[in-house]
Structures are given as C-alpha cells and as structure tokens.
Amino acid sequence: MDIDTLAKGIGLFSSAITALRQAIELMPDGSKKSEAVAALQRAERAFKIAEAETAKKLDYELCHKHFPPEIMLSGDDTTWKCPICGNEKFTGLQVGSIPLS
Ligand SMILES: [Zn+2]
C-alpha cells in the first residue's frame, strides 16, 4: 500500500470514529452504551497505532514514553517534542547524515 492510500484511509477512519462518537453520545445511558464506548475506545487505539505507523513512514519521530505512541512535532527536523507528555528527542547528529564529500 502506498503512503497516499494509507493517509486517505486514515483520514476516512478518523471521520468514521468522530461520527461514531457523536452517535454514542446521543445514546441513553445503560449497558449498551457502555459496550459501545468500550468498542469505540478499542477502535481509537487501533487508529492511533495506524496513524503512528504512517507518521513513521513520513519520517516523523514517535514518543515511546506511552502507548499508543504519540507523533512528535518539530520546527527544524532535528529537535522533536511530544505534544502529550513534553518528551523531547534530538535527531540532528546521526551517523550517516553527514555528507562524506
Ligand atoms: Zn510523549
């Protein structure tokens, strides 16, 4: 599967989860609602993992301080920060990234 297809699939899945969450919020409280909420939480977890895998393919860094992993953000592609826990990672001086010529 190429990255565009994967990214589109994740976008559609994200929309579906949002619609599902809104539908569940309208349900009356009870055991059926609890089951639906639990199923939604499992789906959201699977979604976070798929999203993280896609981000990794797009050369984003992932925060490994929790699971599912969070996608770390960077303003300069060398210093990365997790928006959830504030964990920072520096990737600026990796062996192999220095030109030999
Ligand atoms: Zn984190």
Backbone and ligand atoms as CSV (ligand in chain L), in Angstrom:
chain,resi,resn,atom,element,x,y,z
A,1,MET,N,N,0.847,-1.192,0.000
A,1,MET,CA,C,0.000,0.000,0.000
A,1,MET,C,C,0.882,1.242,0.000
A,2,ASP,N,N,0.623,2.185,-0.908
A,2,ASP,CA,C,1.449,3.397,-0.909
A,2,ASP,C,C,0.972,4.376,0.160
A,3,ILE,N,N,1.802,5.365,0.430
A,3,ILE,CA,C,1.567,6.262,1.563
A,3,ILE,C,C,0.323,7.130,1.360
A,4,ASP,N,N,0.017,7.520,0.106
A,4,ASP,CA,C,-1.179,8.338,-0.141
A,4,ASP,C,C,-2.443,7.557,0.186
A,5,THR,N,N,-2.478,6.291,-0.242
A,5,THR,CA,C,-3.631,5.438,0.027
A,5,THR,C,C,-3.805,5.260,1.526
A,6,LEU,N,N,-2.679,5.036,2.198
A,6,LEU,CA,C,-2.711,4.839,3.645
A,6,LEU,C,C,-3.203,6.110,4.349
A,7,ALA,N,N,-2.700,7.263,3.923
A,7,ALA,CA,C,-3.089,8.531,4.549
A,7,ALA,C,C,-4.577,8.806,4.325
A,8,LYS,N,N,-5.090,8.501,3.105
A,8,LYS,CA,C,-6.521,8.696,2.824
A,8,LYS,C,C,-7.365,7.764,3.681
A,9,GLY,N,N,-6.908,6.525,3.796
A,9,GLY,CA,C,-7.627,5.547,4.617
A,9,GLY,C,C,-7.712,5.993,6.060
A,10,ILE,N,N,-6.620,6.536,6.562
A,10,ILE,CA,C,-6.601,7.015,7.945
A,10,ILE,C,C,-7.534,8.210,8.107
A,11,GLY,N,N,-7.579,9.084,7.111
A,11,GLY,CA,C,-8.492,10.225,7.153
A,11,GLY,C,C,-9.949,9.779,7.214
A,12,LEU,N,N,-10.306,8.785,6.399
A,12,LEU,CA,C,-11.674,8.250,6.385
A,12,LEU,C,C,-12.000,7.588,7.712
A,13,PHE,N,N,-11.046,6.841,8.252
A,13,PHE,CA,C,-11.260,6.144,9.515
A,13,PHE,C,C,-11.464,7.153,10.637
A,14,SER,N,N,-10.692,8.238,10.595
A,14,SER,CA,C,-10.816,9.293,11.605
A,14,SER,C,C,-12.213,9.913,11.558
A,15,SER,N,N,-12.727,10.173,10.341
A,15,SER,CA,C,-14.074,10.738,10.188
A,15,SER,C,C,-15.128,9.776,10.721
A,16,ALA,N,N,-14.934,8.489,10.446
A,16,ALA,CA,C,-15.893,7.473,10.898
A,16,ALA,C,C,-15.920,7.404,12.426
A,17,ILE,N,N,-14.768,7.485,13.046
A,17,ILE,CA,C,-14.697,7.435,14.511
A,17,ILE,C,C,-15.381,8.659,15.117
A,18,THR,N,N,-15.172,9.825,14.502
A,18,THR,CA,C,-15.819,11.047,15.003
A,18,THR,C,C,-17.340,10.914,14.921
A,19,ALA,N,N,-17.850,10.397,13.800
A,19,ALA,CA,C,-19.299,10.214,13.625
A,19,ALA,C,C,-19.826,9.210,14.642
A,20,LEU,N,N,-19.075,8.145,14.858
A,20,LEU,CA,C,-19.481,7.102,15.804
A,20,LEU,C,C,-19.543,7.666,17.231
A,21,ARG,N,N,-18.532,8.479,17.593
A,21,ARG,CA,C,-18.504,9.061,18.934
A,21,ARG,C,C,-19.732,9.951,19.163
A,22,GLN,N,N,-20.093,10.732,18.112
A,22,GLN,CA,C,-21.266,11.612,18.238
A,22,GLN,C,C,-22.541,10.786,18.396
A,23,ALA,N,N,-22.637,9.670,17.666
A,23,ALA,CA,C,-23.814,8.806,17.761
A,23,ALA,C,C,-23.913,8.177,19.150
A,24,ILE,N,N,-22.772,7.751,19.697
A,24,ILE,CA,C,-22.763,7.120,21.025
A,24,ILE,C,C,-23.177,8.125,22.098
A,25,GLU,N,N,-22.747,9.382,21.942
A,25,GLU,CA,C,-23.104,10.401,22.932
A,25,GLU,C,C,-24.609,10.620,22.997
A,26,LEU,N,N,-25.305,10.331,21.909
A,26,LEU,CA,C,-26.765,10.515,21.878
A,26,LEU,C,C,-27.518,9.318,22.455
A,27,MET,N,N,-26.815,8.207,22.691
A,27,MET,CA,C,-27.471,7.011,23.236
A,27,MET,C,C,-27.849,7.230,24.704
A,28,PRO,N,N,-28.982,6.644,25.152
A,28,PRO,CA,C,-29.297,6.720,26.586
A,28,PRO,C,C,-28.277,5.909,27.381
A,29,ASP,N,N,-28.005,6.332,28.626
A,29,ASP,CA,C,-27.051,5.602,29.460
A,29,ASP,C,C,-27.557,4.186,29.721
A,30,GLY,N,N,-26.638,3.220,29.783
A,30,GLY,CA,C,-27.020,1.820,30.016
A,30,GLY,C,C,-25.920,0.904,29.544
A,31,SER,N,N,-26.144,-0.395,29.647
A,31,SER,CA,C,-25.097,-1.362,29.318
A,31,SER,C,C,-24.722,-1.311,27.835
A,32,LYS,N,N,-25.712,-1.056,26.962
A,32,LYS,CA,C,-25.410,-0.979,25.521
A,32,LYS,C,C,-24.480,0.199,25.234
A,33,LYS,N,N,-24.711,1.301,25.927
A,33,LYS,CA,C,-23.852,2.472,25.727
A,33,LYS,C,C,-22.437,2.157,26.225
A,34,SER,N,N,-22.327,1.464,27.369
A,34,SER,CA,C,-21.006,1.103,27.902
A,34,SER,C,C,-20.253,0.225,26.907
A,35,GLU,N,N,-20.965,-0.738,26.305
A,35,GLU,CA,C,-20.346,-1.620,25.299
A,35,GLU,C,C,-19.867,-0.804,24.104
A,36,ALA,N,N,-20.716,0.122,23.669
A,36,ALA,CA,C,-20.373,0.953,22.504
A,36,ALA,C,C,-19.157,1.827,22.805
A,37,VAL,N,N,-19.100,2.383,24.015
A,37,VAL,CA,C,-17.964,3.223,24.402
A,37,VAL,C,C,-16.676,2.393,24.423
A,38,ALA,N,N,-16.744,1.167,24.960
A,38,ALA,CA,C,-15.574,0.292,25.014
A,38,ALA,C,C,-15.092,-0.053,23.599
A,39,ALA,N,N,-16.046,-0.343,22.695
A,39,ALA,CA,C,-15.687,-0.670,21.305
A,39,ALA,C,C,-15.050,0.541,20.630
A,40,LEU,N,N,-15.590,1.715,20.915
A,40,LEU,CA,C,-15.043,2.947,20.339
A,40,LEU,C,C,-13.610,3.176,20.826
A,41,GLN,N,N,-13.374,2.924,22.120
A,41,GLN,CA,C,-12.027,3.113,22.668
A,41,GLN,C,C,-11.033,2.150,22.023
A,42,ARG,N,N,-11.467,0.909,21.745
A,42,ARG,CA,C,-10.578,-0.042,21.054
A,42,ARG,C,C,-10.271,0.448,19.648
A,43,ALA,N,N,-11.300,0.957,18.959
A,43,ALA,CA,C,-11.113,1.457,17.593
A,43,ALA,C,C,-10.177,2.656,17.581
A,44,GLU,N,N,-10.335,3.531,18.574
A,44,GLU,CA,C,-9.474,4.719,18.645
A,44,GLU,C,C,-8.023,4.324,18.886
A,45,ARG,N,N,-7.820,3.294,19.709
A,45,ARG,CA,C,-6.468,2.813,19.993
A,45,ARG,C,C,-5.828,2.238,18.718
A,46,ALA,N,N,-6.606,1.436,17.982
A,46,ALA,CA,C,-6.117,0.867,16.717
A,46,ALA,C,C,-5.791,1.991,15.739
A,47,PHE,N,N,-6.645,3.021,15.755
A,47,PHE,CA,C,-6.431,4.161,14.865
A,47,PHE,C,C,-5.135,4.889,15.206
A,48,LYS,N,N,-4.881,5.108,16.516
A,48,LYS,CA,C,-3.665,5.804,16.932
A,48,LYS,C,C,-2.414,5.042,16.477
A,49,ILE,N,N,-2.481,3.718,16.537
A,49,ILE,CA,C,-1.338,2.899,16.127
A,49,ILE,C,C,-1.120,3.023,14.619
A,50,ALA,N,N,-2.211,2.948,13.844
A,50,ALA,CA,C,-2.098,3.076,12.383
A,50,ALA,C,C,-1.575,4.457,12.005
A,51,GLU,N,N,-2.052,5.476,12.737
A,51,GLU,CA,C,-1.628,6.845,12.482
A,51,GLU,C,C,-0.126,6.996,12.766
A,52,ALA,N,N,0.331,6.404,13.876
A,52,ALA,CA,C,1.744,6.476,14.247
A,52,ALA,C,C,2.612,5.762,13.209
A,53,GLU,N,N,2.121,4.605,12.716
A,53,GLU,CA,C,2.877,3.871,11.691
A,53,GLU,C,C,3.018,4.709,10.427
A,54,THR,N,N,1.957,5.405,10.060
A,54,THR,CA,C,2.002,6.276,8.878
A,54,THR,C,C,2.987,7.413,9.096
A,55,ALA,N,N,2.933,8.015,10.291
A,55,ALA,CA,C,3.838,9.128,10.608
A,55,ALA,C,C,5.294,8.682,10.522
A,56,LYS,N,N,5.562,7.459,11.008
A,56,LYS,CA,C,6.925,6.919,10.967
A,56,LYS,C,C,7.402,6.802,9.519
A,57,LYS,N,N,6.489,6.355,8.630
A,57,LYS,CA,C,6.833,6.247,7.200
A,57,LYS,C,C,7.099,7.616,6.589
A,58,LEU,N,N,6.493,8.650,7.153
A,58,LEU,CA,C,6.693,10.021,6.670
A,58,LEU,C,C,7.858,10.695,7.397
A,59,ASP,N,N,8.681,9.893,8.098
A,59,ASP,CA,C,9.888,10.359,8.793
A,59,ASP,C,C,9.621,11.245,10.007
A,60,TYR,N,N,8.452,11.083,10.608
A,60,TYR,CA,C,8.218,11.752,11.897
A,60,TYR,C,C,8.816,10.865,12.992
A,61,GLU,N,N,9.157,11.490,14.112
A,61,GLU,CA,C,9.600,10.725,15.278
A,61,GLU,C,C,8.382,10.390,16.142
A,62,LEU,N,N,8.472,9.282,16.869
A,62,LEU,CA,C,7.390,8.872,17.762
A,62,LEU,C,C,7.874,8.929,19.202
A,63,CYS,N,N,6.968,9.331,20.106
A,63,CYS,CA,C,7.290,9.325,21.529
A,63,CYS,C,C,6.994,7.933,22.075
A,64,HIS,N,N,7.988,7.341,22.702
A,64,HIS,CA,C,7.826,5.976,23.223
A,64,HIS,C,C,7.609,5.957,24.727
A,65,LYS,N,N,7.225,7.102,25.311
A,65,LYS,CA,C,7.008,7.146,26.759
A,65,LYS,C,C,5.629,6.630,27.156
A,66,HIS,N,N,4.791,6.381,26.163
A,66,HIS,CA,C,3.446,5.854,26.446
A,66,HIS,C,C,2.986,5.060,25.234
A,67,PHE,N,N,1.878,4.323,25.393
A,67,PHE,CA,C,1.342,3.543,24.270
A,67,PHE,C,C,-0.165,3.730,24.221
A,68,PRO,N,N,-0.756,3.949,23.054
A,68,PRO,CA,C,-0.104,4.047,21.746
A,68,PRO,C,C,0.877,5.224,21.681
A,69,PRO,N,N,1.895,5.094,20.813
A,69,PRO,CA,C,2.877,6.173,20.698
A,69,PRO,C,C,2.246,7.438,20.131
A,70,GLU,N,N,2.794,8.590,20.536
A,70,GLU,CA,C,2.306,9.868,20.008
A,70,GLU,C,C,3.285,10.369,18.957
A,71,ILE,N,N,2.767,11.051,17.940
A,71,ILE,CA,C,3.616,11.618,16.897
A,71,ILE,C,C,4.274,12.885,17.443
A,72,MET,N,N,5.609,12.938,17.391
A,72,MET,CA,C,6.338,14.104,17.890
A,72,MET,C,C,6.423,15.156,16.788
A,73,LEU,N,N,6.405,16.421,17.188
A,73,LEU,CA,C,6.435,17.525,16.227
A,73,LEU,C,C,7.760,18.274,16.327
A,74,SER,N,N,8.187,18.839,15.183
A,74,SER,CA,C,9.467,19.530,15.130
A,74,SER,C,C,9.380,20.752,14.230
A,75,GLY,N,N,10.029,21.833,14.640
A,75,GLY,CA,C,10.084,23.019,13.795
A,75,GLY,C,C,11.279,23.011,12.865
A,76,ASP,N,N,12.276,22.151,13.159
A,76,ASP,CA,C,13.515,22.164,12.380
A,76,ASP,C,C,13.992,20.769,11.950
A,77,ASP,N,N,13.185,19.744,12.163
A,77,ASP,CA,C,13.517,18.361,11.795
A,77,ASP,C,C,14.694,17.786,12.575
A,78,THR,N,N,15.130,18.450,13.635
A,78,THR,CA,C,16.197,17.880,14.462
A,78,THR,C,C,15.766,17.753,15.922
A,79,THR,N,N,14.983,18.718,16.421
A,79,THR,CA,C,14.503,18.663,17.786
A,79,THR,C,C,13.006,18.378,17.753
A,80,TRP,N,N,12.615,17.243,18.370
A,80,TRP,CA,C,11.227,16.782,18.314
A,80,TRP,C,C,10.621,16.845,19.704
A,81,LYS,N,N,9.331,17.220,19.761
A,81,LYS,CA,C,8.661,17.323,21.063
A,81,LYS,C,C,7.313,16.626,21.010
A,82,CYS,N,N,7.035,15.835,22.057
A,82,CYS,CA,C,5.758,15.148,22.151
A,82,CYS,C,C,4.688,16.128,22.661
A,83,PRO,N,N,3.573,16.309,21.916
A,83,PRO,CA,C,2.537,17.251,22.358
A,83,PRO,C,C,1.751,16.752,23.580
A,84,ILE,N,N,1.890,15.471,23.920
A,84,ILE,CA,C,1.146,14.914,25.058
A,84,ILE,C,C,1.939,15.041,26.356
A,85,CYS,N,N,3.193,14.548,26.362
A,85,CYS,CA,C,3.946,14.494,27.618
A,85,CYS,C,C,5.132,15.461,27.648
A,86,GLY,N,N,5.449,16.114,26.534
A,86,GLY,CA,C,6.543,17.080,26.521
A,86,GLY,C,C,7.919,16.449,26.341
A,87,ASN,N,N,7.973,15.124,26.165
A,87,ASN,CA,C,9.235,14.424,25.930
A,87,ASN,C,C,9.933,15.006,24.700
A,88,GLU,N,N,11.254,15.198,24.789
A,88,GLU,CA,C,12.000,15.747,23.659
A,88,GLU,C,C,13.040,14.758,23.157
A,89,LYS,N,N,13.259,14.788,21.848
A,89,LYS,CA,C,14.231,13.908,21.200
A,89,LYS,C,C,15.021,14.749,20.206
A,90,PHE,N,N,16.349,14.570,20.200
A,90,PHE,CA,C,17.193,15.310,19.258
A,90,PHE,C,C,17.756,14.339,18.230
A,91,THR,N,N,17.535,14.615,16.950
A,91,THR,CA,C,17.968,13.696,15.897
A,91,THR,C,C,18.917,14.370,14.917
A,92,GLY,N,N,19.535,15.462,15.345
A,92,GLY,CA,C,20.336,16.267,14.424
A,92,GLY,C,C,21.691,15.703,14.045
A,93,LEU,N,N,22.326,14.928,14.944
A,93,LEU,CA,C,23.694,14.490,14.679
A,93,LEU,C,C,23.773,12.966,14.549
A,94,GLN,N,N,23.034,12.439,13.574
A,94,GLN,CA,C,23.042,10.995,13.394
A,94,GLN,C,C,24.176,10.584,12.451
A,95,VAL,N,N,24.822,9.476,12.738
A,95,VAL,CA,C,25.847,8.917,11.860
A,95,VAL,C,C,25.173,8.573,10.523
A,96,GLY,N,N,25.805,8.993,9.438
A,96,GLY,CA,C,25.223,8.706,8.131
A,96,GLY,C,C,24.552,9.924,7.524
A,97,SER,N,N,24.238,10.909,8.362
A,97,SER,CA,C,23.596,12.111,7.843
A,97,SER,C,C,24.627,13.169,7.445
A,98,ILE,N,N,25.914,12.887,7.755
A,98,ILE,CA,C,26.980,13.840,7.415
A,98,ILE,C,C,27.517,13.517,6.016
A,99,PRO,N,N,27.476,14.471,5.109
A,99,PRO,CA,C,27.983,14.191,3.747
A,99,PRO,C,C,29.478,13.884,3.784
A,100,LEU,N,N,29.915,12.921,2.997
A,100,LEU,CA,C,31.308,12.476,3.010
A,100,LEU,C,C,32.194,13.295,2.080
A,101,SER,N,N,31.625,13.987,1.111
A,101,SER,CA,C,32.457,14.717,0.147
A,101,SER,C,C,32.903,16.071,0.675
L,1,ZN,ZN,ZN,5.020,11.511,24.876
